[in-house]
Amino acid sequence: MIVVTGATGQLGRLIVEKLVTRVPVDRVAVSVRDVQKARELAARGVRVRQGDFTDSKSLAHAFEGASQVLIVSSNAAATGGDPLAQHRAAIDAARAAGARRIVYTSHMAASRSSAFPPMLDHAATEQMLGESGLAWTALRNGFYAASAMFLLGQALRMGVFEAPPDGKVSWTTHADLAEAAAVILANEGQFDGPTPPLTAAQALDFGALCDIASSLLGRPIRRSTVSEDELRAKLTALGMPAPRIAISLGLYRASRNGEFTAVDPTLQKLLGRAPTSMREVILREAEHLTAGAVPESV
């Protein structure tokens, strides 16, 4: 039994959809906070159980019979929560359930010294996994392309992208990363410990993304540089919580430091095809705009 947490979220749901094409559906289970949101999965034969990282008893039930557990990382830090406590609870529950392996959605830049706050949590979680006594795989995922499009959303409509200086990022789609996760789950033991970076084939900064958008939309999308203090003041005025502001500013700082520049062929090998490029991602958004729709958010 392969148990996937967070299966009603964007990445988790895609992982399940890819996984059921690779293993019998009766070997796939999900742990979700709201089982009503997983009714479609249940209708397809996936075992659906309620599980919450803050409720160890619910995790014991949700993980019952697991041979592998895929832990989709918690985003609790964005709202001031404690993702490490949640990850520890999930690891403990997987071990208690008798799972052989934990697969965790980490990040290519996981590090104890990163300028991007979520990377500190990923590094600490990988250490927990290493101390768990179980086999484990950390999916060193590239930076989500959806995050780039969320940040560019207003610029695509208004024609100007304002942000602090940045560096190149190997933006990678949820769909490609989900398919790679499904391949790894279906081939247990393919990777021990952290994977190589699972990235698309090109790293691009926001200036390059604006240039691509300009060419596809047929109108200029200008990259304007502002200071971190200016962006902090703007986000504070909009009512963004301090933890989220720190994450937002950390993205630009870490990219300037080169934390997200690596590209690696591992994802392409797992997929058996070229990963989706940012030109393809931006083209889809441009088509939405042309049709009068609002660009997709994270």
C-alpha positions as CSV (number, residue, x, y, z in Angstrom):
1,M,0.0,0.0,0.0
2,I,1.3,3.4,-1.0
3,V,-0.1,6.3,1.1
4,V,0.0,9.8,-0.3
5,T,-0.6,12.7,2.1
6,G,-2.0,16.1,1.0
7,A,-3.8,14.4,-1.9
8,T,-6.4,17.2,-2.3
9,G,-3.6,19.8,-2.9
10,Q,-2.2,20.7,-6.3
11,L,0.9,18.5,-6.2
12,G,-0.6,15.6,-4.1
13,R,-3.6,15.2,-6.4
14,L,-1.5,15.1,-9.5
15,I,0.8,12.5,-7.9
16,V,-2.2,10.2,-7.2
17,E,-3.5,10.7,-10.7
18,K,-0.2,9.6,-12.1
19,L,0.3,6.8,-9.6
20,V,-2.9,5.0,-10.4
21,T,-1.7,4.6,-14.0
22,R,1.4,2.8,-12.8
23,V,0.2,0.6,-9.9
24,P,-3.1,-1.2,-9.2
25,V,-5.6,1.3,-7.7
26,D,-6.2,-0.9,-4.7
27,R,-2.5,-0.3,-3.7
28,V,-3.0,3.5,-3.5
29,A,-4.3,5.3,-0.4
30,V,-4.6,8.9,0.5
31,S,-4.4,10.8,3.8
32,V,-6.4,14.0,3.6
33,R,-7.8,16.5,6.1
34,D,-11.2,16.7,4.4
35,V,-12.4,13.4,2.9
36,Q,-15.2,15.2,1.1
37,K,-12.7,16.9,-1.1
38,A,-11.4,13.4,-2.1
39,R,-14.7,11.9,-3.1
40,E,-13.6,11.7,-6.8
41,L,-10.5,9.7,-5.7
42,A,-12.7,7.4,-3.6
43,A,-15.0,6.8,-6.6
44,R,-12.0,5.6,-8.6
45,G,-11.1,3.0,-6.0
46,V,-8.4,4.9,-4.0
47,R,-8.6,4.3,-0.3
48,V,-9.5,7.6,1.3
49,R,-9.0,8.2,5.0
50,Q,-8.9,11.4,7.1
51,G,-5.5,12.3,8.4
52,D,-4.1,15.5,9.9
53,F,-0.5,16.2,10.7
54,T,-1.6,17.7,14.0
55,D,-3.6,14.6,15.0
56,S,-1.4,11.5,15.5
57,K,-4.4,9.2,16.0
58,S,-5.8,10.2,12.6
59,L,-2.4,9.5,11.0
60,A,-2.3,6.0,12.6
61,H,-5.6,5.2,10.9
62,A,-4.7,6.9,7.6
63,F,-1.3,5.2,7.3
64,E,-2.5,1.7,8.3
65,G,-1.0,-1.0,6.1
66,A,1.5,1.4,4.4
67,S,4.6,0.0,2.7
68,Q,5.5,3.5,1.5
69,V,4.3,6.9,2.6
70,L,4.7,10.0,0.5
71,I,4.8,13.1,2.7
72,V,3.9,16.3,0.9
73,S,5.7,19.0,2.8
74,S,3.6,21.2,5.0
75,N,3.2,24.9,4.2
76,A,2.3,25.8,7.8
77,A,5.2,28.2,8.1
78,A,3.5,30.7,5.8
79,T,0.9,31.2,8.4
80,G,3.1,31.0,11.4
81,G,2.7,27.3,12.1
82,D,5.3,24.7,12.8
83,P,6.0,22.5,9.7
84,L,8.7,20.5,11.5
85,A,6.4,19.3,14.2
86,Q,4.0,18.2,11.5
87,H,6.7,16.4,9.5
88,R,7.9,14.7,12.7
89,A,4.4,13.5,13.4
90,A,4.0,12.1,9.9
91,I,7.4,10.4,10.1
92,D,6.6,8.8,13.5
93,A,3.2,7.6,12.2
94,A,4.8,6.1,9.1
95,R,7.3,4.2,11.2
96,A,4.6,3.0,13.6
97,A,2.5,1.8,10.7
98,G,5.3,-0.4,9.5
99,A,6.2,1.5,6.4
100,R,9.5,0.5,4.7
101,R,10.1,3.8,3.0
102,I,9.2,7.5,3.3
103,V,9.3,9.7,0.2
104,Y,9.3,13.4,1.0
105,T,8.7,16.4,-1.3
106,S,11.8,18.4,-0.6
107,H,13.5,21.1,-2.7
108,M,16.5,21.4,-4.9
109,A,18.0,24.1,-2.5
110,A,17.3,22.4,0.8
111,S,20.1,23.7,3.1
112,R,20.7,24.8,6.7
113,S,22.2,28.1,5.3
114,S,19.6,29.1,2.7
115,A,18.3,32.6,2.4
116,F,14.9,31.2,1.5
117,P,13.2,30.2,4.8
118,P,11.4,27.0,3.5
119,M,14.8,25.5,2.6
120,L,15.8,25.4,6.3
121,D,12.7,23.3,7.1
122,H,13.4,21.0,4.2
123,A,17.0,20.4,5.4
124,A,15.8,19.8,8.9
125,T,13.2,17.3,7.7
126,E,15.7,15.5,5.6
127,Q,17.8,15.1,8.8
128,M,14.8,13.7,10.6
129,L,14.3,11.2,7.8
130,G,18.0,10.2,8.1
131,E,17.5,9.6,11.8
132,S,14.2,7.7,11.4
133,G,15.6,4.3,10.9
134,L,13.6,3.9,7.7
135,A,14.6,3.9,4.1
136,W,13.8,7.4,2.6
137,T,13.9,9.4,-0.5
138,A,13.9,13.2,-0.6
139,L,12.5,14.5,-3.9
140,R,14.8,17.6,-4.5
141,N,12.1,19.3,-6.6
142,G,12.8,22.3,-8.8
143,F,11.1,25.6,-8.0
144,Y,7.4,25.5,-8.9
145,A,6.7,27.2,-12.2
146,A,3.3,28.1,-10.8
147,S,5.0,30.3,-8.3
148,A,6.6,32.3,-11.1
149,M,3.3,32.7,-12.8
150,F,1.6,33.8,-9.6
151,L,4.3,36.5,-9.1
152,L,4.0,37.5,-12.8
153,G,0.2,37.6,-12.8
154,Q,-0.3,41.3,-12.4
155,A,2.6,42.1,-14.7
156,L,1.1,40.2,-17.5
157,R,-2.0,42.4,-17.2
158,M,-0.4,45.7,-16.4
159,G,2.9,45.5,-18.3
160,V,5.4,46.0,-15.5
161,F,7.0,43.5,-13.1
162,E,8.4,45.1,-9.9
163,A,10.6,43.1,-7.6
164,P,14.1,43.2,-6.0
165,P,17.1,42.0,-7.9
166,D,16.9,38.3,-8.6
167,G,18.9,35.4,-10.1
168,K,18.2,32.5,-12.4
169,V,15.7,29.8,-11.2
170,S,15.1,26.4,-12.7
171,W,11.3,26.7,-12.8
172,T,9.6,23.3,-13.0
173,T,5.9,22.4,-13.3
174,H,3.8,20.6,-10.7
175,A,2.7,18.1,-13.4
176,D,6.3,17.0,-14.3
177,L,7.3,16.7,-10.7
178,A,4.1,14.7,-9.8
179,E,4.9,12.3,-12.7
180,A,8.4,11.9,-11.4
181,A,7.2,11.2,-7.9
182,A,4.8,8.5,-9.2
183,V,7.6,6.9,-11.2
184,I,9.8,6.8,-8.0
185,L,7.0,5.4,-5.8
186,A,6.2,2.7,-8.4
187,N,9.9,1.7,-8.5
188,E,10.7,1.5,-4.8
189,G,14.4,1.8,-3.9
190,Q,15.3,3.7,-7.1
191,F,16.8,6.5,-5.0
192,D,18.1,6.4,-1.4
193,G,18.3,9.8,0.3
194,P,18.2,13.0,-1.7
195,T,17.6,12.7,-5.4
196,P,19.6,14.8,-7.8
197,P,17.9,18.1,-8.6
198,L,14.6,17.4,-10.4
199,T,14.5,20.4,-12.7
200,A,13.4,21.5,-16.1
201,A,16.2,22.1,-18.6
202,Q,16.7,25.8,-18.2
203,A,17.2,28.4,-15.4
204,L,15.7,31.8,-16.0
205,D,15.5,35.1,-14.1
206,F,12.4,37.3,-14.1
207,G,13.9,39.5,-16.7
208,A,14.1,36.6,-19.1
209,L,10.5,35.6,-18.1
210,C,9.3,39.1,-18.9
211,D,11.1,38.9,-22.3
212,I,9.4,35.6,-23.1
213,A,6.0,37.0,-22.1
214,S,6.6,40.1,-24.2
215,S,7.3,38.0,-27.3
216,L,4.2,35.8,-26.7
217,L,1.8,38.6,-25.9
218,G,3.0,40.9,-28.5
219,R,3.4,43.8,-26.1
220,P,6.2,44.8,-23.7
221,I,6.4,43.4,-20.2
222,R,9.0,45.5,-18.4
223,R,11.2,44.3,-15.5
224,S,11.4,47.1,-12.9
225,T,13.8,46.7,-9.9
226,V,12.8,47.9,-6.5
227,S,14.6,47.5,-3.1
228,E,13.7,44.8,-0.6
229,D,12.6,47.6,1.8
230,E,10.2,48.9,-0.9
231,L,8.7,45.5,-1.5
232,R,8.4,44.8,2.2
233,A,6.5,48.1,2.8
234,K,4.2,47.3,-0.2
235,L,3.4,43.8,1.1
236,T,2.9,45.0,4.6
237,A,0.5,47.6,3.4
238,L,-1.4,44.9,1.6
239,G,-1.8,43.1,4.9
240,M,0.5,40.1,4.1
241,P,1.6,38.3,7.3
242,A,5.3,38.8,8.3
243,P,6.2,35.1,7.7
244,R,5.0,35.3,4.2
245,I,6.8,38.5,3.6
246,A,10.0,36.8,4.8
247,I,9.4,34.0,2.3
248,S,8.8,36.4,-0.5
249,L,11.9,38.4,0.1
250,G,13.9,35.3,0.6
251,L,13.1,34.1,-2.8
252,Y,14.8,37.0,-4.5
253,R,17.8,36.9,-2.1
254,A,18.3,33.2,-2.5
255,S,18.0,33.4,-6.3
256,R,20.6,36.2,-6.3
257,N,22.9,33.8,-4.3
258,G,22.5,31.2,-7.0
259,E,20.6,28.7,-4.9
260,F,18.1,27.8,-7.7
261,T,20.3,27.8,-10.8
262,A,21.1,24.1,-11.1
263,V,19.7,22.1,-13.9
264,D,20.0,18.4,-14.1
265,P,18.9,15.6,-16.6
266,T,17.4,13.3,-13.9
267,L,13.8,14.6,-14.4
268,Q,14.0,14.2,-18.1
269,K,15.2,10.6,-17.6
270,L,12.4,9.8,-15.2
271,L,9.8,11.3,-17.6
272,G,11.2,9.8,-20.7
273,R,10.7,13.2,-22.4
274,A,11.7,16.8,-22.1
275,P,10.3,18.6,-19.1
276,T,7.8,21.4,-19.8
277,S,9.6,24.7,-20.5
278,M,8.7,28.1,-19.1
279,R,7.9,29.2,-22.6
280,E,5.2,26.6,-22.7
281,V,3.9,27.6,-19.3
282,I,3.8,31.3,-20.2
283,L,2.2,30.5,-23.5
284,R,-0.7,28.9,-21.7
285,E,-1.1,31.9,-19.5
286,A,-1.0,34.2,-22.6
287,E,-3.8,32.2,-24.1
288,H,-5.8,32.6,-20.9
289,L,-5.2,36.4,-21.1
290,T,-6.2,36.5,-24.7
291,A,-9.4,34.8,-23.8
292,G,-10.1,37.3,-21.1
293,A,-9.3,34.9,-18.2
294,V,-7.2,35.6,-15.1
295,P,-3.8,33.9,-14.9
296,E,-3.7,30.8,-12.7
297,S,-2.3,31.2,-9.2
298,V,-0.3,28.9,-7.0
